Amino acid sequence: MNFIEKLNHAWRASDSLLCVGLDPDVTRFPQPLHNLDRKQAILEFNKAIIDATHDLVCAYKPQIAYFAAESAEAQLAQTIAYINAHYPHIPVILDSKRGDIGSTAAMYAAEAFERYGADALTVNPYLGTDSVTPFTAHAERGVVLLCRTSNPGAADFQDLDVGGMPLYQKVAQTVARHWNTHGNCMLVVGATWPEQMAAIRKIAGDIPFLVPGVGAQGGDVEALVKAGQRPDGLGLVINSSRAVLYASQRDDFAAAARQVALETRALINRYRARP
Protein backbone atom coordinates (compact mmCIF):
# COMPACT_ATOMS: atom_id res chain seq x y z
CA MET A 1 0.00 0.00 0.00
CA ASN A 2 1.10 3.58 -0.56
CA PHE A 3 0.97 6.08 2.30
CA ILE A 4 -2.57 7.35 1.70
CA GLU A 5 -3.93 3.81 1.32
CA LYS A 6 -2.16 2.82 4.54
CA LEU A 7 -3.60 5.83 6.34
CA ASN A 8 -7.11 5.09 5.12
CA HIS A 9 -6.78 1.53 6.36
CA ALA A 10 -5.41 2.64 9.75
CA TRP A 11 -8.25 5.14 10.28
CA ARG A 12 -10.79 2.37 9.86
CA ALA A 13 -8.91 -0.47 11.55
CA SER A 14 -8.44 1.49 14.79
CA ASP A 15 -11.64 3.56 14.49
CA SER A 16 -9.34 6.44 15.36
CA LEU A 17 -8.08 9.79 14.10
CA LEU A 18 -5.52 9.94 16.92
CA CYS A 19 -1.81 10.16 16.21
CA VAL A 20 0.68 9.81 19.05
CA GLY A 21 3.72 12.02 18.69
CA LEU A 22 6.95 10.39 19.80
CA ASP A 23 8.86 13.27 21.42
CA PRO A 24 11.19 11.46 23.84
CA ASP A 25 12.42 14.04 26.36
CA VAL A 26 14.78 12.13 28.66
CA THR A 27 14.35 14.75 31.40
CA ARG A 28 10.70 13.71 31.71
CA PHE A 29 11.16 9.96 31.55
CA PRO A 30 9.62 7.82 34.28
CA GLN A 31 11.72 6.62 37.16
CA PRO A 32 12.06 3.00 35.93
CA LEU A 33 14.12 4.20 32.94
CA HIS A 34 16.55 6.39 34.87
CA ASN A 35 19.06 3.57 35.34
CA LEU A 36 19.43 2.98 31.60
CA ASP A 37 21.82 4.66 29.20
CA ARG A 38 20.04 7.74 27.81
CA LYS A 39 19.93 6.43 24.24
CA GLN A 40 18.73 3.01 25.30
CA ALA A 41 16.12 4.65 27.53
CA ILE A 42 14.75 6.51 24.49
CA LEU A 43 14.22 3.26 22.59
CA GLU A 44 12.70 1.42 25.54
CA PHE A 45 10.38 4.33 26.33
CA ASN A 46 9.17 4.50 22.73
CA LYS A 47 8.59 0.77 22.51
CA ALA A 48 6.55 0.80 25.72
CA ILE A 49 4.38 3.68 24.47
CA ILE A 50 3.88 2.04 21.08
CA ASP A 51 2.96 -1.34 22.58
CA ALA A 52 0.47 0.35 24.91
CA THR A 53 -1.29 2.44 22.24
CA HIS A 54 -0.95 0.63 18.90
CA ASP A 55 -4.62 -0.36 18.66
CA LEU A 56 -5.81 3.19 19.43
CA VAL A 57 -3.96 5.23 16.80
CA CYS A 58 -3.98 5.91 13.08
CA ALA A 59 -0.32 7.00 12.99
CA TYR A 60 2.83 7.69 14.98
CA LYS A 61 4.83 10.88 14.54
CA PRO A 62 8.43 10.81 15.80
CA GLN A 63 9.94 14.31 16.08
CA ILE A 64 13.52 14.14 14.86
CA ALA A 65 14.84 16.93 17.11
CA TYR A 66 14.26 14.91 20.28
CA PHE A 67 16.46 12.15 18.89
CA ALA A 68 19.13 14.31 17.25
CA ALA A 69 19.64 16.35 20.44
CA GLU A 70 20.72 13.14 22.18
CA SER A 71 22.74 11.82 19.20
CA ALA A 72 20.09 9.11 19.11
CA GLU A 73 19.47 8.89 15.36
CA ALA A 74 20.09 5.13 15.60
CA GLN A 75 17.28 4.90 18.15
CA LEU A 76 15.01 6.83 15.79
CA ALA A 77 15.71 4.28 13.06
CA GLN A 78 15.15 1.46 15.55
CA THR A 79 11.87 2.99 16.73
CA ILE A 80 10.52 3.20 13.19
CA ALA A 81 11.79 -0.30 12.43
CA TYR A 82 9.98 -1.55 15.55
CA ILE A 83 6.69 -0.08 14.36
CA ASN A 84 7.19 -1.45 10.86
CA ALA A 85 8.01 -4.92 12.18
CA HIS A 86 5.35 -5.25 14.89
CA TYR A 87 2.55 -2.96 13.68
CA PRO A 88 3.14 -2.64 9.92
CA HIS A 89 -0.38 -1.33 9.27
CA ILE A 90 0.34 1.90 11.21
CA PRO A 91 1.92 4.70 9.15
CA VAL A 92 4.88 6.63 10.52
CA ILE A 93 5.16 10.36 9.85
CA LEU A 94 8.67 11.67 10.45
CA ASP A 95 8.39 15.22 11.75
CA SER A 96 11.48 17.09 10.59
CA LYS A 97 10.01 19.99 8.56
CA ARG A 98 12.60 19.78 5.82
CA GLY A 99 12.81 22.27 2.96
CA ASP A 100 15.74 23.37 0.78
CA ILE A 101 16.87 23.70 -2.82
CA GLY A 102 16.12 20.72 -5.02
CA SER A 103 19.42 18.86 -4.77
CA THR A 104 19.43 19.12 -0.98
CA ALA A 105 15.73 18.29 -0.75
CA ALA A 106 16.45 15.05 -2.61
CA MET A 107 18.92 14.10 0.14
CA TYR A 108 16.39 14.96 2.85
CA ALA A 109 13.88 12.71 1.08
CA ALA A 110 16.43 9.89 1.01
CA GLU A 111 17.11 10.44 4.71
CA ALA A 112 13.43 10.12 5.65
CA PHE A 113 12.32 7.39 3.30
CA GLU A 114 15.44 5.27 2.81
CA ARG A 115 17.56 5.78 5.92
CA TYR A 116 14.71 5.89 8.44
CA GLY A 117 11.99 4.04 6.55
CA ALA A 118 9.25 6.58 7.32
CA ASP A 119 5.98 6.52 5.42
CA ALA A 120 5.69 10.31 5.31
CA LEU A 121 7.64 13.44 6.11
CA THR A 122 6.74 16.98 7.19
CA VAL A 123 8.00 19.60 4.72
CA ASN A 124 8.29 23.40 4.77
CA PRO A 125 6.91 24.80 1.48
CA TYR A 126 8.60 28.22 1.80
CA LEU A 127 11.13 27.62 -1.00
CA GLY A 128 8.45 26.72 -3.53
CA THR A 129 7.83 24.11 -6.18
CA ASP A 130 11.37 22.97 -6.97
CA SER A 131 12.05 22.36 -3.26
CA VAL A 132 8.90 20.22 -2.87
CA THR A 133 9.10 18.12 -6.04
CA PRO A 134 11.94 15.85 -4.75
CA PHE A 135 9.61 14.81 -1.93
CA THR A 136 6.35 14.43 -3.89
CA ALA A 137 8.22 12.44 -6.55
CA HIS A 138 8.21 9.57 -4.04
CA ALA A 139 4.65 8.77 -5.06
CA GLU A 140 4.24 5.95 -2.56
CA ARG A 141 5.26 8.15 0.40
CA GLY A 142 3.44 11.03 2.04
CA VAL A 143 4.46 14.70 1.98
CA VAL A 144 2.97 16.73 4.83
CA LEU A 145 3.25 20.44 4.06
CA LEU A 146 3.08 23.20 6.63
CA CYS A 147 -0.01 25.32 6.03
CA ARG A 148 -1.48 26.94 9.18
CA THR A 149 0.54 25.93 12.20
CA SER A 150 -0.60 25.81 15.82
CA ASN A 151 1.99 28.11 17.44
CA PRO A 152 1.08 31.66 18.56
CA GLY A 153 3.51 33.28 16.12
CA ALA A 154 1.95 31.58 13.10
CA ALA A 155 0.10 34.77 12.17
CA ASP A 156 3.34 36.73 11.69
CA PHE A 157 3.66 35.40 8.14
CA GLN A 158 0.93 32.85 7.50
CA ASP A 159 -1.89 35.41 7.69
CA LEU A 160 -0.25 37.96 5.38
CA ASP A 161 -2.34 38.92 2.36
CA VAL A 162 -0.97 37.54 -0.91
CA GLY A 163 -3.11 38.46 -3.89
CA GLY A 164 -6.34 38.75 -1.96
CA MET A 165 -6.02 35.75 0.33
CA PRO A 166 -3.97 34.86 3.40
CA LEU A 167 -0.69 33.09 2.68
CA TYR A 168 -1.86 29.88 4.38
CA GLN A 169 -4.82 29.69 1.98
CA LYS A 170 -2.46 30.24 -0.95
CA VAL A 171 -0.36 27.33 0.27
CA ALA A 172 -3.47 25.12 0.52
CA GLN A 173 -4.57 26.16 -2.96
CA THR A 174 -1.13 25.50 -4.47
CA VAL A 175 -0.91 22.07 -2.88
CA ALA A 176 -4.42 21.10 -3.99
CA ARG A 177 -4.08 22.41 -7.56
CA HIS A 178 -0.45 21.82 -8.43
CA TRP A 179 1.58 19.72 -5.98
CA ASN A 180 -0.76 16.83 -5.21
CA THR A 181 -0.39 15.21 -8.61
CA HIS A 182 0.40 11.82 -7.05
CA GLY A 183 -2.33 12.15 -4.41
CA ASN A 184 0.26 11.87 -1.64
CA CYS A 185 0.08 15.29 0.02
CA MET A 186 -1.22 16.31 3.43
CA LEU A 187 -1.43 19.70 5.12
CA VAL A 188 -0.39 20.70 8.64
CA VAL A 189 -3.32 22.64 10.10
CA GLY A 190 -3.16 23.56 13.78
CA ALA A 191 -5.91 22.57 16.19
CA THR A 192 -5.82 26.05 17.69
CA TRP A 193 -7.34 27.67 14.57
CA PRO A 194 -10.69 25.95 13.75
CA GLU A 195 -12.02 28.85 11.65
CA GLN A 196 -8.93 28.78 9.46
CA MET A 197 -9.17 24.99 9.32
CA ALA A 198 -12.70 25.18 7.95
CA ALA A 199 -11.55 27.59 5.24
CA ILE A 200 -8.65 25.29 4.33
CA ARG A 201 -10.96 22.28 4.10
CA LYS A 202 -13.06 24.10 1.49
CA ILE A 203 -9.94 24.83 -0.55
CA ALA A 204 -8.17 21.48 -0.10
CA GLY A 205 -11.06 19.10 -0.69
CA ASP A 206 -10.26 15.59 0.55
CA ILE A 207 -6.57 16.18 1.30
CA PRO A 208 -5.84 14.87 4.82
CA PHE A 209 -4.75 17.24 7.59
CA LEU A 210 -2.11 16.59 10.22
CA VAL A 211 -3.42 18.47 13.24
CA PRO A 212 -1.00 19.42 16.03
CA GLY A 213 -2.05 21.37 19.09
CA VAL A 214 -4.33 18.92 20.93
CA GLY A 215 -3.62 18.26 24.59
CA ALA A 216 -0.81 20.38 25.99
CA GLN A 217 -1.41 23.16 23.45
CA GLY A 218 -5.10 23.40 24.28
CA GLY A 219 -6.83 22.81 20.95
CA ASP A 220 -10.64 22.52 21.09
CA VAL A 221 -11.38 18.96 19.95
CA GLU A 222 -15.05 19.50 19.12
CA ALA A 223 -14.34 22.64 17.10
CA LEU A 224 -11.44 21.17 15.15
CA VAL A 225 -13.21 17.90 14.30
CA LYS A 226 -16.30 19.72 13.04
CA ALA A 227 -14.15 22.18 11.08
CA GLY A 228 -11.71 19.74 9.53
CA GLN A 229 -13.30 16.35 9.06
CA ARG A 230 -14.43 15.16 5.66
CA PRO A 231 -18.03 14.05 5.07
CA ASP A 232 -16.91 10.46 5.71
CA GLY A 233 -15.70 11.39 9.22
CA LEU A 234 -12.07 10.88 8.22
CA GLY A 235 -9.42 13.20 6.82
CA LEU A 236 -7.75 14.17 10.11
CA VAL A 237 -4.61 12.89 11.84
CA ILE A 238 -4.92 14.54 15.24
CA ASN A 239 -1.63 14.53 17.09
CA SER A 240 -1.13 14.41 20.83
CA SER A 241 2.38 14.07 22.21
CA ARG A 242 3.13 15.28 25.74
CA ALA A 243 -0.31 14.59 27.19
CA VAL A 244 0.00 10.92 26.23
CA LEU A 245 3.72 10.36 26.70
CA TYR A 246 4.07 11.89 30.14
CA ALA A 247 0.76 10.92 31.71
CA SER A 248 2.76 9.30 34.52
CA GLN A 249 6.38 9.23 35.68
CA ARG A 250 5.95 6.02 37.67
CA ASP A 251 6.03 2.32 36.82
CA ASP A 252 2.57 2.64 35.30
CA PHE A 253 3.67 5.14 32.61
CA ALA A 254 2.67 2.92 29.69
CA ALA A 255 -0.74 2.09 31.18
CA ALA A 256 -1.30 5.77 31.92
CA ALA A 257 -0.38 6.67 28.34
CA ARG A 258 -2.89 4.11 27.10
CA GLN A 259 -5.62 5.55 29.29
CA VAL A 260 -5.05 9.08 27.99
CA ALA A 261 -5.00 7.77 24.42
CA LEU A 262 -8.28 5.92 25.03
CA GLU A 263 -9.88 9.05 26.42
CA THR A 264 -8.58 11.22 23.60
CA ARG A 265 -9.78 8.82 20.92
CA ALA A 266 -13.20 8.67 22.55
CA LEU A 267 -13.40 12.47 22.74
CA ILE A 268 -12.48 12.81 19.07
CA ASN A 269 -14.96 10.10 18.02
CA ARG A 270 -17.75 11.85 19.92
CA TYR A 271 -17.77 14.60 17.29
CA ARG A 272 -17.02 12.59 14.14
CA ALA A 273 -19.50 12.18 11.33
CA ARG A 274 -20.75 8.60 10.97
CA PRO A 275 -22.09 8.26 7.41
C-alpha positions as CSV (number, residue, x, y, z in Angstrom):
1,M,0.0,0.0,0.0
2,N,1.1,3.6,-0.6
3,F,1.0,6.1,2.3
4,I,-2.6,7.4,1.7
5,E,-3.9,3.8,1.3
6,K,-2.2,2.8,4.5
7,L,-3.6,5.8,6.3
8,N,-7.1,5.1,5.1
9,H,-6.8,1.5,6.4
10,A,-5.4,2.6,9.7
11,W,-8.2,5.1,10.3
12,R,-10.8,2.4,9.9
13,A,-8.9,-0.5,11.6
14,S,-8.4,1.5,14.8
15,D,-11.6,3.6,14.5
16,S,-9.3,6.4,15.4
17,L,-8.1,9.8,14.1
18,L,-5.5,9.9,16.9
19,C,-1.8,10.2,16.2
20,V,0.7,9.8,19.0
21,G,3.7,12.0,18.7
22,L,6.9,10.4,19.8
23,D,8.9,13.3,21.4
24,P,11.2,11.5,23.8
25,D,12.4,14.0,26.4
26,V,14.8,12.1,28.7
27,T,14.4,14.8,31.4
28,R,10.7,13.7,31.7
29,F,11.2,10.0,31.5
30,P,9.6,7.8,34.3
31,Q,11.7,6.6,37.2
32,P,12.1,3.0,35.9
33,L,14.1,4.2,32.9
34,H,16.6,6.4,34.9
35,N,19.1,3.6,35.3
36,L,19.4,3.0,31.6
37,D,21.8,4.7,29.2
38,R,20.0,7.7,27.8
39,K,19.9,6.4,24.2
40,Q,18.7,3.0,25.3
41,A,16.1,4.7,27.5
42,I,14.7,6.5,24.5
43,L,14.2,3.3,22.6
44,E,12.7,1.4,25.5
45,F,10.4,4.3,26.3
46,N,9.2,4.5,22.7
47,K,8.6,0.8,22.5
48,A,6.5,0.8,25.7
49,I,4.4,3.7,24.5
50,I,3.9,2.0,21.1
51,D,3.0,-1.3,22.6
52,A,0.5,0.3,24.9
53,T,-1.3,2.4,22.2
54,H,-1.0,0.6,18.9
55,D,-4.6,-0.4,18.7
56,L,-5.8,3.2,19.4
57,V,-4.0,5.2,16.8
58,C,-4.0,5.9,13.1
59,A,-0.3,7.0,13.0
60,Y,2.8,7.7,15.0
61,K,4.8,10.9,14.5
62,P,8.4,10.8,15.8
63,Q,9.9,14.3,16.1
64,I,13.5,14.1,14.9
65,A,14.8,16.9,17.1
66,Y,14.3,14.9,20.3
67,F,16.5,12.1,18.9
68,A,19.1,14.3,17.3
69,A,19.6,16.3,20.4
70,E,20.7,13.1,22.2
71,S,22.7,11.8,19.2
72,A,20.1,9.1,19.1
73,E,19.5,8.9,15.4
74,A,20.1,5.1,15.6
75,Q,17.3,4.9,18.1
76,L,15.0,6.8,15.8
77,A,15.7,4.3,13.1
78,Q,15.1,1.5,15.5
79,T,11.9,3.0,16.7
80,I,10.5,3.2,13.2
81,A,11.8,-0.3,12.4
82,Y,10.0,-1.6,15.5
83,I,6.7,-0.1,14.4
84,N,7.2,-1.4,10.9
85,A,8.0,-4.9,12.2
86,H,5.4,-5.2,14.9
87,Y,2.6,-3.0,13.7
88,P,3.1,-2.6,9.9
89,H,-0.4,-1.3,9.3
90,I,0.3,1.9,11.2
91,P,1.9,4.7,9.2
92,V,4.9,6.6,10.5
93,I,5.2,10.4,9.9
94,L,8.7,11.7,10.4
95,D,8.4,15.2,11.8
96,S,11.5,17.1,10.6
97,K,10.0,20.0,8.6
98,R,12.6,19.8,5.8
99,G,12.8,22.3,3.0
100,D,15.7,23.4,0.8
101,I,16.9,23.7,-2.8
102,G,16.1,20.7,-5.0
103,S,19.4,18.9,-4.8
104,T,19.4,19.1,-1.0
105,A,15.7,18.3,-0.7
106,A,16.5,15.0,-2.6
107,M,18.9,14.1,0.1
108,Y,16.4,15.0,2.8
109,A,13.9,12.7,1.1
110,A,16.4,9.9,1.0
111,E,17.1,10.4,4.7
112,A,13.4,10.1,5.7
113,F,12.3,7.4,3.3
114,E,15.4,5.3,2.8
115,R,17.6,5.8,5.9
116,Y,14.7,5.9,8.4
117,G,12.0,4.0,6.5
118,A,9.3,6.6,7.3
119,D,6.0,6.5,5.4
120,A,5.7,10.3,5.3
121,L,7.6,13.4,6.1
122,T,6.7,17.0,7.2
123,V,8.0,19.6,4.7
124,N,8.3,23.4,4.8
125,P,6.9,24.8,1.5
126,Y,8.6,28.2,1.8
127,L,11.1,27.6,-1.0
128,G,8.5,26.7,-3.5
129,T,7.8,24.1,-6.2
130,D,11.4,23.0,-7.0
131,S,12.0,22.4,-3.3
132,V,8.9,20.2,-2.9
133,T,9.1,18.1,-6.0
134,P,11.9,15.9,-4.8
135,F,9.6,14.8,-1.9
136,T,6.4,14.4,-3.9
137,A,8.2,12.4,-6.6
138,H,8.2,9.6,-4.0
139,A,4.6,8.8,-5.1
140,E,4.2,5.9,-2.6
141,R,5.3,8.2,0.4
142,G,3.4,11.0,2.0
143,V,4.5,14.7,2.0
144,V,3.0,16.7,4.8
145,L,3.2,20.4,4.1
146,L,3.1,23.2,6.6
147,C,0.0,25.3,6.0
148,R,-1.5,26.9,9.2
149,T,0.5,25.9,12.2
150,S,-0.6,25.8,15.8
151,N,2.0,28.1,17.4
152,P,1.1,31.7,18.6
153,G,3.5,33.3,16.1
154,A,1.9,31.6,13.1
155,A,0.1,34.8,12.2
156,D,3.3,36.7,11.7
157,F,3.7,35.4,8.1
158,Q,0.9,32.9,7.5
159,D,-1.9,35.4,7.7
160,L,-0.2,38.0,5.4
161,D,-2.3,38.9,2.4
162,V,-1.0,37.5,-0.9
163,G,-3.1,38.5,-3.9
164,G,-6.3,38.8,-2.0
165,M,-6.0,35.8,0.3
166,P,-4.0,34.9,3.4
167,L,-0.7,33.1,2.7
168,Y,-1.9,29.9,4.4
169,Q,-4.8,29.7,2.0
170,K,-2.5,30.2,-1.0
171,V,-0.4,27.3,0.3
172,A,-3.5,25.1,0.5
173,Q,-4.6,26.2,-3.0
174,T,-1.1,25.5,-4.5
175,V,-0.9,22.1,-2.9
176,A,-4.4,21.1,-4.0
177,R,-4.1,22.4,-7.6
178,H,-0.4,21.8,-8.4
179,W,1.6,19.7,-6.0
180,N,-0.8,16.8,-5.2
181,T,-0.4,15.2,-8.6
182,H,0.4,11.8,-7.0
183,G,-2.3,12.1,-4.4
184,N,0.3,11.9,-1.6
185,C,0.1,15.3,0.0
186,M,-1.2,16.3,3.4
187,L,-1.4,19.7,5.1
188,V,-0.4,20.7,8.6
189,V,-3.3,22.6,10.1
190,G,-3.2,23.6,13.8
191,A,-5.9,22.6,16.2
192,T,-5.8,26.0,17.7
193,W,-7.3,27.7,14.6
194,P,-10.7,26.0,13.7
195,E,-12.0,28.8,11.7
196,Q,-8.9,28.8,9.5
197,M,-9.2,25.0,9.3
198,A,-12.7,25.2,7.9
199,A,-11.5,27.6,5.2
200,I,-8.6,25.3,4.3
201,R,-11.0,22.3,4.1
202,K,-13.1,24.1,1.5
203,I,-9.9,24.8,-0.5
204,A,-8.2,21.5,-0.1
205,G,-11.1,19.1,-0.7
206,D,-10.3,15.6,0.6
207,I,-6.6,16.2,1.3
208,P,-5.8,14.9,4.8
209,F,-4.8,17.2,7.6
210,L,-2.1,16.6,10.2
211,V,-3.4,18.5,13.2
212,P,-1.0,19.4,16.0
213,G,-2.1,21.4,19.1
214,V,-4.3,18.9,20.9
215,G,-3.6,18.3,24.6
216,A,-0.8,20.4,26.0
217,Q,-1.4,23.2,23.5
218,G,-5.1,23.4,24.3
219,G,-6.8,22.8,21.0
220,D,-10.6,22.5,21.1
221,V,-11.4,19.0,19.9
222,E,-15.0,19.5,19.1
223,A,-14.3,22.6,17.1
224,L,-11.4,21.2,15.1
225,V,-13.2,17.9,14.3
226,K,-16.3,19.7,13.0
227,A,-14.2,22.2,11.1
228,G,-11.7,19.7,9.5
229,Q,-13.3,16.3,9.1
230,R,-14.4,15.2,5.7
231,P,-18.0,14.0,5.1
232,D,-16.9,10.5,5.7
233,G,-15.7,11.4,9.2
234,L,-12.1,10.9,8.2
235,G,-9.4,13.2,6.8
236,L,-7.8,14.2,10.1
237,V,-4.6,12.9,11.8
238,I,-4.9,14.5,15.2
239,N,-1.6,14.5,17.1
240,S,-1.1,14.4,20.8
241,S,2.4,14.1,22.2
242,R,3.1,15.3,25.7
243,A,-0.3,14.6,27.2
244,V,0.0,10.9,26.2
245,L,3.7,10.4,26.7
246,Y,4.1,11.9,30.1
247,A,0.8,10.9,31.7
248,S,2.8,9.3,34.5
249,Q,6.4,9.2,35.7
250,R,6.0,6.0,37.7
251,D,6.0,2.3,36.8
252,D,2.6,2.6,35.3
253,F,3.7,5.1,32.6
254,A,2.7,2.9,29.7
255,A,-0.7,2.1,31.2
256,A,-1.3,5.8,31.9
257,A,-0.4,6.7,28.3
258,R,-2.9,4.1,27.1
259,Q,-5.6,5.6,29.3
260,V,-5.1,9.1,28.0
261,A,-5.0,7.8,24.4
262,L,-8.3,5.9,25.0
263,E,-9.9,9.1,26.4
264,T,-8.6,11.2,23.6
265,R,-9.8,8.8,20.9
266,A,-13.2,8.7,22.6
267,L,-13.4,12.5,22.7
268,I,-12.5,12.8,19.1
269,N,-15.0,10.1,18.0
270,R,-17.8,11.8,19.9
271,Y,-17.8,14.6,17.3
272,R,-17.0,12.6,14.1
273,A,-19.5,12.2,11.3
274,R,-20.7,8.6,11.0
275,P,-22.1,8.3,7.4
